[in-house]
């Protein structure tokens, strides 16, 4: 059936002991397969679970961001980077409600996201930003501390946690990334470079309109938020790709697949230059992806097999499929 093409191969081939298919409502012509209602129910359940998990991430993200803003940054006159920082700065200078400014300033970026990324993303972002504005308007958070250092660090932490959870849920609380994505397609420079330039301008204006001290504490809050966003999105279990070249490649492959229960790709290559000069020896290279917490264990085991193995490590932003350990909240 066509609907089976939507299911990954691992689900199509998995045998479910308790799989029960409801009988078809009407029998078709001879030779026509019966409707697989069990498959339809599983798809519906997966879709509903996906929707609920993402909705919960967006909701928790909204309340975390609101806590960081109203309990820490806003009562003490600190700002953040991006559209949120612009809204905080304009609110302090003009007295206009922060809830109104967050929605108004983000509207152009939501429209831009509609054309650059897609309508689903734009709708999620709009609902998330409207929810944040509503929480800021209705819910009251007490001021938790008067220490400026704690305000900057933990205000940025809760705001960053909110932004990160919103991104994990498929939306954003700040339109700066959308603008940076658009500009990066038109001008040279990465998205990170463009966001950095935008935030330098924001904090420079804050130092001019507010004070240098306030701008410095705001930069600290922004750095705290940025690191928290990275942590929420990547998690503690960042992926690391390892390329291993060794004359004991078969033993190392068995170590990875049989003992560590991880996937491995083996490909042949020619050794060009080494410690003994020019060499034209065929050797097998093994590539595998593990979490950061598993790297030390894997390299220690490899050294026991071949102390002279050549290992190259690189960061991997994300993976899909295979035998890689899943991150939380996925």
Protein Blocks (a to p, Z undefined) as FASTA:
>chain_A
ZZlmmpcfklmmpccfklccdddfbdcdehiacddfklmmmmmmmmmmmmmmmmmmmmmm
mmmmmmmmmmmmmmnopacehjllmmmmmmmmnopafklmmmmmmmmmmmmmmmmnomkl
mmmmmmmmmmmmmmmmmpccddfbfcfklmmmmmmmmmmmmmmmmmmnopafbfklmmmm
mmmmmpgcdfklmmmmmmmmmmmmmmmmmomklmmmmmmmmmmmmmmmmmmmnommdcdd
dddddfklmmmmmmmmmmnopacdddddddfbdfkopaddddddddddddfklmmmmmmm
mmmmmmmbccdddddfbdeehjbdcdehZZ
